[in-house]
Every structure is written in structure tokens, then in C-alpha cells.
Amino acid sequence: MDPYAMTTGVLRNPDFLRFLGSHVANELGANISRVALPLVAVLALHAGPTEVGLLSALQTTAFLLIGLPAGVWVDRMRRRRVLMASDLARFLLLGSIPVAAELGILTIGMMFLVALLVGAAQVFNDVADRTYLPDLISTGQLSDANSKLEVVRSSGSLSGPAIGGALVQVLGASRTLAATALGALASVLLLSRIKAPDKPPAATEPTPLMRGIREGLAYVWDDQLMRTFVITSAAMNLFVSAVLGQSVLFLADVVMLTPGLIGVLLMSGGIGGLLGGLSGGWLSRKYGTARMTWLAVTIGSPFGLLLPMTQPDWRAVFFAITSIGLSWSSVLLNVGQVTYRQTVTPEHVLGRVNASVRFMTWGMMPLGALLGGLVAQQIGVRQALWVFMGGRLLAFLPLLFSPLPRMRDFGEIQARS
């Protein structure tokens, strides 16, 4: 890699700009579809709460079903082709819903199938995405690039639902899904214009599926810092998912806020994520990526204790402060741990490692949501939030007893063979 590329801004790389543009199209479309998909079920098919809940669950079921083998399969394929194929699949799947609605043949069963298959495409996209980035830029630019990708993700989560609501009002729910399908197609076109060669997989004997899965899990667990990142992230996801599952009920029935104010407070996490993405590159350059990571989590975690103190007066702002602080620190933690994985993991196993991490950390989310409901039912919603925010505060402690606080950067670490 040219040393000059290590010191110039990542935004001067035309291929990275195309890659970033594909993320803009994808993230905006994905967040719009999260509003439009259930609205199609409700408005066009008169779906009830159980059907809407199942539709939502099916969108993430694929992470549990194929999350681990997807890493093995991605390591056997060219990464950019996987990204383009998954985007093309989402274009066709999402585009089928407005077509079926116009023809009068749309059913809830078809929507369930589309939700499951779109989720499966997203699994491959996520694994290939984090595996492909090191092919485009130098190791020294990874932290800055990951920060900019987090800006796009946070901006999408912040603006996507609002844009989705407006489009549904103007175009209707099913036609709004057509717009999100076009976003996936735009991503395919942007990825196709990347000039850097799409590297073939390593010239080794294909790894048997189960052995490949075991190798990915073992690689994560044998690396002390990577293992600590996974434990911390899994615990945080467990506790935060429990809180998120009760947030609307807490704000509406316990704090008794108006729907408009609830909507504003629920969007505040996107602001924190955006701030994290915008500050990540600067903080990593000034203090070092490793130091930025553990400092951000240490500073941000105590903000969680403000959330259960939310009241229907000026203290309503406590919910927003918590959401902004935790989202800011979570984004910087994500930038740090993704950069570390991309720095130390050999290319031939990176897909399996990314898939293993995603499986272990995201697998805690449905469990956390279920746990949140059970605990809140037993001791009350506000009391449950104290329990889970206390757990979230303690979740970062393993990082303090890892090699991370003694490090400044990940760049000097050599990949394990």
C-alpha cells in the first residue's frame, strides 16, 4: 500500500467514496423500509399485533439461522460480488411487494417470506461489508473510514423513519417500498463502479462448513482482546435491548408523556450515534484508536443511570441525555473493535470472524427484549430500568482489565497467521 495513502484523508479515495455512497443508499432505504413494511401489513392487509410482531421478528431471524455459516461462505467468495448480489436480491424482494399490491395478489404469507429472505440477504451484506473494507484502503485509514460509515448508519437511523413516514403519507406504504428497492439498486450501481480489483478468495482448500464455523469462533475466543470486546458488546446488547423493549411503555404509561414528545426522545439516540461517527476519526488521530475506544465507553456508560430518573417535567431530558451519551460511546466502541478485527485478522478468515462476532453479540438482542418484559412484569417498569441500566454500567468493566488501556493504537499489531 502506498505510504502516501496512509496519511491522506480517506475521502480522497474515489473507491471509498463509491463504497460510502452505496451505504448512504442502503442505510436510508433500510430505515425507510422499517416504517413502510409494517405499514403495508397494517394498511393493505389489516394485520393484527401478532402478525406485525412476527413480521418484525422475521427480519432478524436470519442472523440466528445462517449468521455463522454465512461467514464461511463469504470467505469462499469475492466480497464485492457478495455485496452486489445481496443488494440485487433486496431490490427484487422489496420490489415484489408493491407489484403484488398493485395486482391485488399480496398476502401476509408473502410478506413473511419477503421479510425472512431480505433478512438473509442482509446477513451476507453485513459480513461481506466489514470484510471488504480493508481491500479498499490502508490499515492506517481503517478507523477514519469506519467512523465515516458510522456517520452514515446513524444519519440513516435518524432521518430514515421520518422520511419513511412522509413518503408513506404522499405515496402510500407499498409504493414507498418501491423507493427503498431503488435504493438497493443504486447501491449495486455504485459498487459496480469501484475500480479496485475484487480480490479472489485465498487459494486454499475449501474449509468444511462445520470446521469453518469452529475456526471462526475459536479465532475470536483465542484472541484475548477480541474475546473481551465480544463479552462487553454482548452484555451491553442484552441490557440495552431490555431497556429498548420497555422504553415506549415507560414513556407512555409510567412517565405519561405525549406521543409527539415520545417520538422526539426516541430519535435522540440517532443524534448520539451521529456525534460518535463525526468525532471518531478526530479522536482516534488525536488520542489513538485503542485509547479512544476504552475512554469513550468509560465516559459514556454512567449516563445510563439518568434514564430511570425520567419524569414528566424538565427531567424528561434525562431520557435524551442517556440516549445521546450511550449511543455516542457505543458507536466509538464499535469503530474501535471493528478496526481491531480488520487490523489483526488474516484475510482468509476475516469473514468467519466477523460473522462469529455478529452472531454472539446480536444474538443477545431478542433474549434481552424477552428478559426486559419478564422482569418489568415482576418488579415494575421503572425498577426494571434501574436493574438493566445498572447492568449496562458494569458491562464495560472487562475492557478495563484487558490489554486495551495499555494500548494507544492497533496499527502496530501484526495479524496472526
C-alpha positions as semicolon CSV with decimal commas, in nm:
position;residue;x (nm);y (nm);z (nm)
1;M;0,000;0,000;0,000
2;D;0,135;0,344;-0,088
3;P;0,259;0,526;0,230
4;Y;0,107;0,844;0,090
5;A;-0,236;0,679;0,113
6;M;-0,184;0,628;0,486
7;T;-0,156;0,999;0,555
8;T;-0,414;1,148;0,321
9;G;-0,782;1,164;0,405
10;V;-0,987;0,860;0,323
11;L;-1,237;1,084;0,141
12;R;-0,973;1,142;-0,127
13;N;-1,007;0,778;-0,228
14;P;-1,265;0,761;-0,513
15;D;-1,334;0,393;-0,449
16;F;-1,411;0,458;-0,082
17;L;-1,645;0,741;-0,185
18;R;-1,837;0,498;-0,407
19;F;-1,845;0,247;-0,122
20;L;-1,967;0,520;0,114
21;G;-2,233;0,621;-0,141
22;S;-2,361;0,265;-0,155
23;H;-2,400;0,279;0,225
24;V;-2,598;0,602;0,202
25;A;-2,844;0,442;-0,041
26;N;-2,866;0,121;0,163
27;E;-2,900;0,271;0,511
28;L;-3,160;0,524;0,407
29;G;-3,361;0,259;0,224
30;A;-3,335;0,008;0,510
31;N;-3,458;0,258;0,769
32;I;-3,743;0,372;0,545
33;S;-3,848;0,010;0,492
34;R;-3,863;-0,047;0,869
35;V;-4,153;0,201;0,869
36;A;-4,308;0,104;0,536
37;L;-4,304;-0,276;0,570
38;P;-4,526;-0,300;0,882
39;L;-4,747;-0,022;0,746
40;V;-4,813;-0,225;0,431
41;A;-4,916;-0,516;0,651
42;V;-5,146;-0,296;0,861
43;L;-5,294;-0,071;0,592
44;A;-5,317;-0,308;0,298
45;L;-5,370;-0,642;0,474
46;H;-5,524;-0,530;0,806
47;A;-5,264;-0,729;1,002
48;G;-5,304;-0,753;1,379
49;P;-5,042;-0,712;1,655
50;T;-4,931;-1,078;1,641
51;E;-4,877;-1,068;1,263
52;V;-4,690;-0,736;1,282
53;G;-4,472;-0,871;1,564
54;L;-4,392;-1,184;1,364
55;L;-4,311;-0,973;1,058
56;S;-4,064;-0,770;1,266
57;A;-3,905;-1,081;1,416
58;L;-3,857;-1,245;1,076
59;Q;-3,642;-0,955;0,959
60;T;-3,368;-1,054;1,208
61;T;-3,427;-1,430;1,232
62;A;-3,169;-1,497;0,960
63;F;-2,888;-1,374;1,188
64;L;-2,957;-1,670;1,416
65;L;-3,028;-1,919;1,135
66;I;-2,738;-1,853;0,898
67;G;-2,519;-1,599;1,077
68;L;-2,234;-1,842;1,142
69;P;-2,227;-2,034;0,809
70;A;-2,252;-1,703;0,622
71;G;-1,902;-1,619;0,742
72;V;-1,762;-1,942;0,599
73;W;-1,938;-1,887;0,267
74;V;-1,824;-1,524;0,238
75;D;-1,463;-1,631;0,292
76;R;-1,501;-1,853;-0,017
77;M;-1,628;-1,574;-0,243
78;R;-1,526;-1,235;-0,381
79;R;-1,658;-0,982;-0,131
80;R;-1,780;-0,713;-0,371
81;R;-1,980;-0,972;-0,565
82;V;-2,147;-1,078;-0,240
83;L;-2,238;-0,715;-0,165
84;M;-2,380;-0,661;-0,512
85;A;-2,572;-0,991;-0,513
86;S;-2,728;-0,920;-0,173
87;D;-2,829;-0,568;-0,279
88;L;-2,979;-0,703;-0,603
89;A;-3,172;-0,964;-0,404
90;R;-3,314;-0,693;-0,176
91;F;-3,411;-0,486;-0,482
92;L;-3,608;-0,776;-0,629
93;L;-3,763;-0,887;-0,300
94;L;-3,874;-0,544;-0,180
95;G;-3,986;-0,450;-0,531
96;S;-4,212;-0,755;-0,543
97;I;-4,438;-0,619;-0,268
98;P;-4,566;-0,304;-0,447
99;V;-4,606;-0,506;-0,767
100;A;-4,812;-0,770;-0,585
101;A;-5,014;-0,499;-0,412
102;E;-5,097;-0,330;-0,743
103;L;-5,202;-0,667;-0,889
104;G;-5,416;-0,747;-0,584
105;I;-5,229;-1,069;-0,501
106;L;-5,033;-0,956;-0,193
107;T;-5,080;-1,180;0,113
108;I;-4,939;-1,174;0,466
109;G;-4,766;-1,505;0,394
110;M;-4,581;-1,344;0,104
111;M;-4,474;-1,058;0,330
112;F;-4,343;-1,304;0,590
113;L;-4,136;-1,477;0,322
114;V;-4,001;-1,149;0,185
115;A;-3,907;-1,030;0,536
116;L;-3,718;-1,354;0,604
117;L;-3,533;-1,350;0,270
118;V;-3,447;-0,978;0,294
119;G;-3,302;-1,053;0,638
120;A;-3,095;-1,336;0,490
121;A;-2,960;-1,101;0,221
122;Q;-2,874;-0,850;0,493
123;V;-2,671;-1,113;0,683
124;F;-2,446;-1,170;0,381
125;N;-2,425;-0,797;0,316
126;D;-2,316;-0,719;0,672
127;V;-2,048;-0,989;0,683
128;A;-1,907;-0,902;0,339
129;D;-1,922;-0,529;0,413
130;R;-1,687;-0,539;0,711
131;T;-1,465;-0,792;0,535
132;Y;-1,434;-0,590;0,212
133;L;-1,331;-0,252;0,357
134;P;-0,961;-0,346;0,413
135;D;-0,938;-0,423;0,040
136;L;-1,011;-0,060;-0,045
137;I;-0,796;0,140;0,196
138;S;-0,478;0,121;0,402
139;T;-0,470;-0,015;0,756
140;G;-0,393;0,335;0,886
141;Q;-0,719;0,464;0,742
142;L;-0,950;0,197;0,887
143;S;-1,053;0,388;1,198
144;D;-1,133;0,704;1,000
145;A;-1,324;0,504;0,738
146;N;-1,524;0,311;0,999
147;S;-1,613;0,640;1,168
148;K;-1,749;0,780;0,843
149;L;-1,951;0,465;0,783
150;E;-2,096;0,504;1,133
151;V;-2,199;0,862;1,044
152;V;-2,396;0,720;0,752
153;R;-2,557;0,450;0,967
154;S;-2,653;0,696;1,240
155;S;-2,782;0,951;0,990
156;G;-2,995;0,679;0,830
157;S;-3,145;0,573;1,162
158;L;-3,211;0,936;1,249
159;S;-3,365;1,052;0,921
160;G;-3,495;0,728;0,766
161;P;-3,808;0,683;0,982
162;A;-3,910;1,047;0,937
163;I;-3,859;1,031;0,560
164;G;-4,038;0,697;0,553
165;G;-4,338;0,841;0,733
166;A;-4,354;1,135;0,493
167;L;-4,325;0,909;0,186
168;V;-4,597;0,679;0,313
169;Q;-4,822;0,983;0,356
170;V;-4,754;1,102;-0,001
171;L;-4,703;0,779;-0,199
172;G;-4,869;0,513;0,013
173;A;-4,693;0,233;0,201
174;S;-4,646;-0,013;-0,085
175;R;-4,509;0,248;-0,326
176;T;-4,269;0,368;-0,058
177;L;-4,122;0,017;-0,057
178;A;-4,059;0,062;-0,430
179;A;-3,844;0,365;-0,342
180;T;-3,641;0,160;-0,092
181;A;-3,592;-0,109;-0,357
182;L;-3,447;0,155;-0,589
183;G;-3,202;0,247;-0,311
184;A;-3,069;-0,110;-0,315
185;L;-3,034;-0,089;-0,693
186;A;-2,843;0,240;-0,661
187;S;-2,605;0,063;-0,423
188;V;-2,541;-0,208;-0,684
189;L;-2,456;0,056;-0,945
190;L;-2,218;0,241;-0,711
191;L;-2,038;-0,079;-0,612
192;S;-2,003;-0,178;-0,978
193;R;-1,803;0,143;-1,044
194;I;-1,532;0,066;-0,786
195;K;-1,201;0,037;-0,973
196;A;-1,001;-0,165;-0,718
197;P;-0,983;-0,534;-0,812
198;D;-1,231;-0,759;-0,635
199;K;-0,983;-0,997;-0,474
200;P;-1,048;-1,368;-0,517
201;P;-1,061;-1,581;-0,202
202;A;-0,736;-1,721;-0,070
203;A;-0,611;-2,012;-0,280
204;T;-0,663;-2,281;-0,016
205;E;-0,866;-2,597;0,008
206;P;-1,231;-2,514;0,084
207;T;-1,293;-2,549;0,457
208;P;-1,574;-2,789;0,554
209;L;-1,868;-2,588;0,685
210;M;-1,867;-2,701;1,049
211;R;-1,490;-2,682;1,072
212;G;-1,500;-2,332;0,926
213;I;-1,759;-2,224;1,182
214;R;-1,547;-2,370;1,466
215;E;-1,237;-2,194;1,332
216;G;-1,413;-1,858;1,328
217;L;-1,547;-1,898;1,681
218;A;-1,211;-2,028;1,806
219;Y;-1,022;-1,738;1,649
220;V;-1,244;-1,488;1,829
221;W;-1,220;-1,669;2,161
222;D;-0,842;-1,724;2,147
223;D;-0,769;-1,354;2,098
224;Q;-0,787;-1,200;2,447
225;L;-0,886;-0,850;2,337
226;M;-1,133;-0,969;2,072
227;R;-1,290;-1,202;2,328
228;T;-1,323;-0,912;2,574
229;F;-1,483;-0,693;2,307
230;V;-1,739;-0,967;2,238
231;I;-1,821;-1,020;2,607
232;T;-1,864;-0,646;2,661
233;S;-2,073;-0,591;2,348
234;A;-2,292;-0,896;2,415
235;A;-2,363;-0,779;2,771
236;M;-2,436;-0,424;2,654
237;N;-2,672;-0,551;2,383
238;L;-2,852;-0,771;2,636
239;F;-2,918;-0,484;2,878
240;V;-2,987;-0,216;2,618
241;S;-3,231;-0,442;2,430
242;A;-3,417;-0,499;2,757
243;V;-3,443;-0,122;2,804
244;L;-3,542;-0,050;2,444
245;G;-3,818;-0,308;2,461
246;Q;-3,974;-0,120;2,755
247;S;-3,895;0,239;2,650
248;V;-4,224;0,321;2,477
249;L;-4,426;0,167;2,761
250;F;-4,214;0,355;3,016
251;L;-4,254;0,692;2,847
252;A;-4,625;0,649;2,766
253;D;-4,769;0,471;3,070
254;V;-4,523;0,542;3,352
255;V;-4,391;0,890;3,272
256;M;-4,711;0,971;3,077
257;L;-4,562;1,188;2,803
258;T;-4,739;1,292;2,482
259;P;-4,683;1,086;2,164
260;G;-4,505;1,378;1,996
261;L;-4,255;1,416;2,280
262;I;-4,204;1,039;2,293
263;G;-4,114;1,043;1,923
264;V;-3,859;1,321;1,978
265;L;-3,699;1,138;2,272
266;L;-3,677;0,810;2,083
267;M;-3,491;0,985;1,799
268;S;-3,226;1,127;2,034
269;G;-3,013;0,813;2,014
270;G;-2,956;0,886;1,646
271;I;-2,804;1,221;1,743
272;G;-2,557;1,048;1,974
273;G;-2,465;0,800;1,704
274;L;-2,410;1,080;1,456
275;L;-2,186;1,266;1,702
276;G;-1,990;0,947;1,760
277;G;-1,936;0,891;1,391
278;L;-1,833;1,251;1,333
279;S;-1,588;1,260;1,624
280;G;-1,443;0,909;1,586
281;G;-1,184;0,990;1,320
282;W;-1,059;1,301;1,502
283;L;-1,044;1,127;1,842
284;S;-0,857;0,827;1,702
285;R;-0,599;1,052;1,537
286;K;-0,551;1,267;1,849
287;Y;-0,556;1,001;2,120
288;G;-0,515;0,672;1,934
289;T;-0,787;0,428;1,833
290;A;-0,739;0,194;2,131
291;R;-0,736;0,477;2,384
292;M;-1,039;0,641;2,222
293;T;-1,231;0,314;2,249
294;W;-1,199;0,248;2,620
295;L;-1,219;0,615;2,722
296;A;-1,544;0,662;2,526
297;V;-1,709;0,361;2,690
298;T;-1,585;0,461;3,037
299;I;-1,715;0,817;2,997
300;G;-2,044;0,724;2,832
301;S;-2,161;0,432;3,049
302;P;-2,259;0,629;3,365
303;F;-2,511;0,834;3,163
304;G;-2,736;0,525;3,170
305;L;-2,826;0,589;3,533
306;L;-3,012;0,905;3,433
307;L;-3,273;0,720;3,228
308;P;-3,479;0,567;3,513
309;M;-3,498;0,915;3,670
310;T;-3,702;1,048;3,375
311;Q;-4,013;1,238;3,493
312;P;-4,296;1,433;3,318
313;D;-4,127;1,771;3,372
314;W;-3,785;1,913;3,288
315;R;-3,639;1,575;3,384
316;A;-3,780;1,428;3,061
317;V;-3,449;1,546;2,916
318;F;-3,276;1,270;3,118
319;F;-3,400;1,015;2,864
320;A;-3,248;1,213;2,576
321;I;-2,918;1,267;2,759
322;T;-2,892;0,894;2,828
323;S;-2,972;0,803;2,467
324;I;-2,720;1,051;2,327
325;G;-2,443;0,954;2,571
326;L;-2,483;0,579;2,531
327;S;-2,518;0,596;2,152
328;W;-2,208;0,816;2,126
329;S;-1,997;0,575;2,330
330;S;-2,142;0,266;2,157
331;V;-2,052;0,399;1,814
332;L;-1,694;0,467;1,923
333;L;-1,673;0,120;2,079
334;N;-1,798;-0,024;1,751
335;V;-1,544;0,177;1,549
336;G;-1,265;0,056;1,777
337;Q;-1,349;-0,312;1,783
338;V;-1,422;-0,333;1,410
339;T;-1,091;-0,158;1,336
340;Y;-0,912;-0,402;1,567
341;R;-1,066;-0,705;1,393
342;Q;-0,980;-0,568;1,050
343;T;-0,623;-0,496;1,164
344;V;-0,526;-0,825;1,331
345;T;-0,732;-1,087;1,147
346;P;-0,584;-1,263;0,842
347;E;-0,783;-1,200;0,526
348;H;-0,872;-1,567;0,467
349;V;-1,060;-1,593;0,799
350;L;-1,199;-1,239;0,837
351;G;-1,545;-1,326;0,708
352;R;-1,584;-1,607;0,962
353;V;-1,457;-1,385;1,243
354;N;-1,698;-1,103;1,154
355;A;-1,988;-1,348;1,133
356;S;-1,896;-1,509;1,466
357;V;-1,882;-1,174;1,643
358;R;-2,213;-1,065;1,491
359;F;-2,378;-1,393;1,592
360;M;-2,258;-1,376;1,954
361;T;-2,337;-1,008;2,007
362;W;-2,661;-0,968;1,810
363;G;-2,792;-1,297;1,945
364;M;-2,834;-1,124;2,282
365;M;-3,089;-0,876;2,145
366;P;-3,402;-1,097;2,129
367;L;-3,304;-1,251;2,464
368;G;-3,271;-0,905;2,617
369;A;-3,609;-0,793;2,486
370;L;-3,773;-1,103;2,633
371;L;-3,590;-1,062;2,964
372;G;-3,692;-0,697;2,985
373;G;-4,059;-0,784;2,960
374;L;-4,037;-1,062;3,219
375;V;-3,850;-0,852;3,476
376;A;-4,072;-0,547;3,424
377;Q;-4,379;-0,765;3,473
378;Q;-4,246;-0,881;3,810
379;I;-4,100;-0,566;3,966
380;G;-4,237;-0,276;3,759
381;V;-4,106;-0,091;3,455
382;R;-3,907;0,185;3,629
383;Q;-3,749;-0,063;3,871
384;A;-3,657;-0,291;3,580
385;L;-3,486;0,000;3,404
386;W;-3,273;0,059;3,715
387;V;-3,166;-0,307;3,704
388;F;-3,078;-0,308;3,335
389;M;-2,909;0,032;3,332
390;G;-2,702;-0,083;3,629
391;G;-2,602;-0,389;3,430
392;R;-2,518;-0,171;3,131
393;L;-2,293;0,042;3,354
394;L;-2,096;-0,263;3,471
395;A;-2,073;-0,422;3,125
396;F;-1,767;-0,218;3,024
397;L;-1,554;-0,335;3,320
398;P;-1,396;-0,633;3,136
399;L;-1,234;-0,383;2,897
400;L;-1,053;-0,215;3,188
401;F;-0,891;-0,548;3,282
402;S;-0,788;-0,625;2,923
403;P;-0,475;-0,508;2,735
404;L;-0,680;-0,220;2,587
405;P;-0,599;0,054;2,847
406;R;-0,226;-0,007;2,793
407;M;-0,254;0,047;2,417
408;R;-0,269;0,360;2,204
409;D;-0,326;0,221;1,854
410;F;-0,398;-0,109;1,685
411;G;-0,187;-0,037;1,377
412;E;0,137;-0,185;1,514
413;I;-0,026;-0,521;1,589
414;Q;0,058;-0,789;1,337
415;A;-0,208;-1,027;1,205
416;R;-0,187;-1,375;1,350
417;S;-0,105;-1,641;1,093
